[in-house]
């Protein structure tokens, strides 16, 4: 009945994915390649979760 009030988990994951990629880019620009690779790996894990949630 109130399905329009439920938050979309894919939308939340998309936002988290974008934030992680932005942090990764900033880390790369500052020269912290280790942090860049960690953040990129985390973003990849979130991307997989997005694909699972979408059913791809």
C-alpha positions, 0 to 999 in steps of 0.5 A: 500500500505504501510502497512509494515510501520504501527507499530504493536499495539500488539508489542507495548503492548507486550513491555509495558507489559514486562517493567511493569512486570520487574518494578514489579519484581524490586519493589518486590525485594526491598520490596515495595509490594504496588508498586509491586501490582500496577504494576502487576495490570497495567500489567494485564490491558495491557495483556487484551488489548493484548488479545483484539487486537489479537482477543482472 
